[in-house]
Amino acid sequence: MPTPPAKSISQDKINALQLHVSQMWQRLTRSTRDALEAAQDSKLETPEGERWPLYVSAGERVKMVRERLRRTLDAGSFRRLDIRMLSGAPEQITEHGLVYLPGRYVVPGGRFNEMYGWDSYFIAQGLLCEGRTGLAESIASLQLYQVKHYGTVLNSNRTYCLQRSHPPFLGRLVLSVFEQNGDIEWLGEALPLVERYHAYWSSLPQFVPGLELSRYHALGDGPAPEALHGEVDAEGRDHYQRLAGWLQAHVDDHPELAAFIDRTSGSLTLAAYKDDRTVRESGFDLTGRFGPCGMGIRDFAPVCLNTLLWQMEKDIAEIRRRLGATPPTIERWEGLARERAERMSEHFWDEKHGLFFDWQLSTQRRRVYPYATTFWPLWAGWASEEQAARVVRNLPLFETEHGLLTSTTSTGCQWDAPFMWAPLVLMAVQGMDRYGFHEEATRVARRFLATLSAEFERTGQLFEKYNAVTGSAEVAGDITFGYPTNEPGFGWTNAAVCILTKCGMGACRR
């Protein structure tokens, strides 16, 4: 059956979305002037005396930072900040707070009042699309700052995220900014930090010897602090209480879940907490893609992560080329990318289904779980023409009247059906467009924009996620695990509007 055409969206409605987005960037921007606002975190309990901790890297001069904040803030706001040096192991922190960043950045919105790793990539692309190069450059520089001071791009600049990263878009981000600012000195300073970030993902425990691919693997143990207070349902149960109840009820039918629940006490195991931290590092929190609520994620080499590392290897080669490096050093990184592409095609491509799937380490098999990350090899460009055509042939698995499903499986997790997320839609559109499937890319883009427009007219807001079946932003009743809200703002949705409308819905720049 032929796919019905997308609903049309008028230029007036597109203009309304663009105007809203342009106004939102300033509202979502944080700097030292907003230090108190940024320090406040609805995901944590309000500290005694309402003094919010602000942690400064040990590599900084804390006195200078304190004096800078004293000059920038009014006296009342300054007194409500508890400025501390970040020293010792992250697990020793008992009072969590904001990690200081010396520049401007854009937060996603709603309960997410801090800078996030992969959110910031998409946000920066939206800013670049609008010509806001300075702010995009500041975001990229702050991610490089994080690598320098903390060894990785942080999940977010909160102390409870010091032991986990986020999907690695740093090379793409740096090159995108350079293409606009042309600052060769800035690019040269960025290169060793991008390479250091690549090393983070190419070292144990993220690296899988023998397979020669990488996996998500957060550090730290025990519950994620933000989930204890920030993911509580109407009955007062936090995420871990809901998860423990579900696992206890289903472990008899799924023996593989025994590693995550103590059946005698009904308590979660250390492995459960580790995997929960890791699925947050992946950005896909939560999904059943790696097992129920992500339980089992460390047992997978994912399509998404390794595609991004391939892209980073290509980007490092290109950065070196722009800097005039010798051919052997450029070829080294090109060679790493070629080798990774060969391994990815061997392990991720499923000829029978015509989709890319994640590789499970314990079974040495692909897990058949259709997911929107199957479009990421098209977005990056390492898929063959034949593989790309097969993936697009399977577009009806994901496409709806309102856009693109995250997965084909409903689990009660927000990163599964029936939900739709801007970054996954954008990357799918860009991937299909890259391989010449312009009609399909344009249709999905228009459906997504029409959904955003309809809900914007109803609510006056753009949101974190949408229901791809109903087209609604009212999603709380469908979410069982994680936080049961839909956040307004919203950084990467704003960016998708910029790119899909200003760059052309079927000719979208990466």
N, C-alpha and C positions, 0 to 999 in steps of 0.2 A: 504494500500500500504506500503511495507517495506521501511524503511528509507535507502536512498543510503549511502554507506560507505563514511567516511571522506576522504578528500584528504590527501595523504601521505605528510610528511614533512621530509626531509633528515636530517641526523645527522649534516651535514655541515651547514645547515640553522639554526638548533637549536644552534650549536656552535656560529654562528654569532650573534644570538640574545643574548646569554648568555654573550659574550664578550662585546657587546654594553652596556648591563645592568651593568656589573661590572665597566665599565668606567664611567657610568652616576652617580653612587652613590656619588662619590667624587664631581662631578660638582654640585650636588643638595644639598650637605651638607652645613649647615650654623653653625657658632659659633661666638664668640666675634670677631674673626679675620675678619669676614664678616659682621660686624654690619652695616656699611654704605650700602653695597649691599642689605642686608636684610631689612633695613629701607625703601628703595625706593619701592614705591607701584604704579604700573601703573594704578591701579583702582581708584586712587585719583589724583587730580590736583597737579602738582609740587608746593610745598610751596614757598612763597616769599623768595628770597635770597638763594633758594635751600638748606635750612637747614631742614633736615628731623627729625621730632619728634621721640624720643625714650623714652618710658615711663617705669619707674621702679616701682615695687610694693612698697607700703608704708611699707611692712614688711621687705624690704631690706634696707641696709645702702647706700643711694644714692651716698654719697661721695666716698665710697669704689668702687662702680660700675663705677663711673666716672673715678676714678684713674686707675682702671683696664683697661678700654677702652683707656685711654690716653697712657698707657704703651704698649697696644697691637696694636693700629692703628698708621699709619703714621699721621703726624701733619695735613696734608690737609684733610684727611678723618675724623679725629676727629673734626675738626672745622665745618664740614658739618652736624654734629649730634647735635640736640637740646635735651639734656638729661633732663628729667623732672620727678618729683615724681608723681605717680598716686595717686591722692587723690580726695575725694569727689565722688559724684554719676557719673556713666558713662555717663548719659544723659547730663551732664554739659560740657562734652568735646566738644570743637568747632574745634580744630585742631587734627585730628586723626593721629595715627602713630603706630609704632611697639611696642609691649609689650615685654620687655626684658626677655630673658630666659637664665639662667646661665649654658649653656651646649651646646652640639652638637645636631642637629636635621636635618632631611631631608625634603626639601620642595617638593611639587608635580612637579613643573616646569611651564614654560611659565609665564602667568600672576599671577600664584599662588606662590608668593615668600615669603611664611610664613608657619608655622607649622599648619597643620590641624588635627582635632580630629580623625575621622575615617580613613582618608588617612594614618595617622601615624601607625595605627594598621597593615594595610596591608603592608606598607613599612617595618615595623619592622619584619614581618613574612618573607619577602623576604631577609632581612639582615641576619636573623637567619639561613635561608636556605643556605646562602653563608658562614656561619660561622663568620659573622661580629657582634659578640655578644656585644662587647663594645658599638658600636653605637646604637644597638637596646636597650640596657640597658639605655643609655642616653636618648633616646626618651621616654621610659617608665617613667624614673625618672622625666622628664620635664612635663609629663602629671600629675604625682602625685604632682609636684610643683604647677601646675595650680590649682588643687583641694585645696591645702593648702592655696594658696594666693588669689584665686578668687572664691572658692566654687564649682567649676565645671571644667571639661575638656572643654576648649574653642573651639568654632567653628574654630577659628584660633587666633594666637597671634597678633591680631590687636585690637586697642581700640574699633573699631566699632563692634567687636564680643564679648565684655565683658558681654553682656546680653543674650547670647545664647550659647548652648552647641552643641553637635554633637552626632550621634549614639554611645551608650556607650559600647565600647569594652575593657574597662580598665582592668577588671578582667582577661580576656583572655590574654591580653598583658602582664600583670605582671607574670602570671603563665608560659607563653611561655618563657619569659626571664629567670625566675628562673630555669626552666628545663635545661637551658644552662649554667647559671653562678653558680648555686648551692649555692648562697649567702643567707643563712638563716637569717642573720641579716638584709639584705636589704629587704627580704620578710616580716619580722616582722615590719619594718618601713612602708612598703607599706600598710599593712592590714587596719589600721584605716582610711587611706585616700580612699581606695577602698570602704570601708563601708560608708564613708561620701558621696562619689559620688553616691552610691546606694540610700542614703537618699535624695539626690537632686531630683532624679527621682521618689521617693516614697512619696513626699510631694506636697502640693498644690503649684502652679496650675497644675503641671504635673500629679499628682495623681487624679483619678476619684473615689470619694467615692461611695459606692454602687456597682459599677462595679468591684472595687478592681484591676483595671488595670491602666496603665499609658498612657499618650499622650504627644506629642510634644507641647510645649507652651513657646515660646521665651518671654523674657521680653523686655522692651523698646517700644517706640512708634515712629511713623513717618517712613519715608523712610529709608531703609538701605543705609548708605552713599556711600558704594562701588558701588551700583547700579546706582547712579546718574551720575557718570562719567565713570564707567567701563563697562556699558552695553548699550552703545549708538549705534544705527544702522546707516546705510549709509545716512539716511535722517536727522540725528541729533536728533532723538527721543530717550529718555532714556526708560528704562524698564517700568516705571510707566506710562509714556505717552502712550506707546503701549498697556499696560494693560487696562488703563482707556478707550481708544478708543474701544477695543474689548468688554469690559463689557457693555459700553453704547450701542453698536450695538446689543448685544445679550440678554440684561436684559428682554425684552418683552417676549422672548421665554423661559426664565429661571428665574422665579420669585425669586428663592432662591438667585440669584445674587444681589438682591436689597440691601442687607446688605453691599455691598462692593462698591457701586457707588452712588453718589448723582446725580440723573437724571436731576436736574435743572441746576446745575453748571458743570456737567460732571467730577467732582473731585472724587478721591478715598476717601473712608471713613477711619476712624481710624482702623476699623476692617480689612479692606483690607491691610493696612500697617502691622498690627499685624500678620495676616496670612502669609504675604510675608516674614516677619522675621522668622516666625515659620517654613515655608517650607525650608528655608535656614538652620535652625537648624537640620531639619530631614536629611539633606544631599541630598535629592531628589529635587534639585532645577534646573529646575522646572518639574512638572508632573501634569497631569489631574487626577491622582489617587484619590486625595482628593477633587476634584472639579477643575474648570478651573484655571490653573496656581497655584494650591494649595489653592485657595480660599475656605475655609471650613476645613482646616487641623485640627484646634483645636476641631472639632466635631468628631474626630476619635480616637479610640484606635487602633494603628496599629500593624500588625503582627510583623514587623521588630523590633520596639522598645521593645515590651514585650518579644519577643524571646531573645533579648540581655539582658534584665533584669533577665529573668530566668537563662540565662547562667552566669550572674554575681553572682546570688545567689548560684548556684552550685560551681562557682569558689571560692567564699568566704568560703564556707564550706570546699573545698579542701585546701585552704590556711591555714585555721584553723587546719585542720587535719595535714598538713605538719609541723605546728608550735607546735604540741602536745597539742592542746586545749582539754578541757574536752568534753566528748560525748554530753552532753546537748547543749552546744553552737554550736557544729557542726550540731546537729539534728535540731536546730532552723532554720538554713539557708536551710538545706535540706527540712524541712517542708514548708518554704516559697516557695521554688521552686516547690514542689508538688502541693501546692494550686494554684500557678500561672498556672501551666501546665493544671490543671483541668479547670480553667476559660478560658484559651486560647483555649482549645479543644472545649469547649462548645460554645464559641462566634466566633471563627475564622474558624473552620472547616465547610465546606459546603459539605454535603453528596451528594447533587444532582450534583454538578459540579466536585467534587473530587479535590478541591483546597482549600487553605487557603486564606481568604479574611479579610480585615480590618473591624472593627465593628464601625458603625456610631451611635453616642450617641443620636442624636435627633430623629432618626427613629427607634432605637433599632433593627436594622437589619444589616446584612452584606452587604457591597456594592460589587456587582458583577463586578469586574474590574480585570481580570487576569493579574497578575504581578509577576515578577521574585522573589519577596520576599516570594512567596509560597514555595520556596525551603529552606528558612531559618529554619523552624522547623526540617528539615532533617539535615541541617548543625549542629544545636545545639544538636539534638538527642531527643527532646521531642515528636516528632510525633510517632504515633503507626506504627507498621509494615504495617498494612492495609492502613493507611493514606498515608504512604510513597509510597506504591505501586500504589495507585490511582494517586498521584501527578506525578509520573514518567510515568504513562500511558498517562498523559496529556502533556508530554514533547513535542509532535509535535506542540502544540499551540505556543511554544516559539522557538523551534529549527529551524535553517536555515542552508543552505549550509555553511555559514560562522561563525556560532556560536549560540548565544542565544539572542533573543529579550528581551528587558527590559519589555515591555508590549505588549499586542495585539492591542492596540489602538494608532493611530497616532493623535497627538494633536498640533504639532508644538513646543512642549516642548522637551528638550533634554533627559529627563529621561522617555521617552515613545518610542514606535515604531517610526521609524525603527532602533533605536540606540541600541548599545551594550556596556556594561561597564565591565571592568575587575573584579571589586569586586563581581558583581552579577554572572558573569560566574564562578569565582573561588568558591564561596560559593555553587552554584548549583552543580558543579562538586564534591566538597567535600561532600556535602549532599547526593548525589546519591551514591557515593562510600561508604559512611558510612553504608548505608542500603543494600549493596551488589549488587547494579546496576552498576557493574564495566564496562560492555560493553558500556552502555549509557554515563557514566562519561568520559570514555576514548575517545569516539567519539566526544563529545562536546569539550573536551579539545583540541583534535587534530585539529578540525575545527577552533577553536579560534586561536591556535598557527599558523596554516597555513595562516590565515588572517593577523595576525601580521607580519609574515615573508614576505608575498607578498608586503604589504605596506612598510615594512622596506627596502626591496630591491629597491622599487621605490623612497622612500623619504629619507632614512637614519635615520629615526626617529621612536620612539614609541609614541603613542598619548593617550590622555585622554579617547577618546571614538571612536567608529567605527559604520558604518552603517552595520547592520547585514543582510540586504537584498542584498546590492551590494558588501559588503566587503571592501568598501572604507573608508579612513580617511577624505575624502572631504565631510564635513557634513554641512558647513555653510549655504548653500542654503535651507536646510531643517528645519532650526531652526527659529522660529518666536519670541519666548520669551526668556528672559535671555541674555546671551552673545553669539553672533553668531560665535564663533571661536572654533577651536579644538586645544588644547594646547599640545605642545610637551614636552617631558621629559621622561616618565611620571611616577611618583612615584608608584602608585598602578598597573599600567600596567607592569612596570619593575618587581614588586614583583610577579605578576601572572606568568611571564615568569620563574622566579627562581623556584617557587613552582611546576608549572605544568611540568617542564622539569627535574629538579633535584630530586624532590621527587616522580616522577613517575606520568604519566598522569592519571592513574586510581587508584592510591594509595596515595592520597594527604593528607599530615599531616595538622591538624588543629592547 
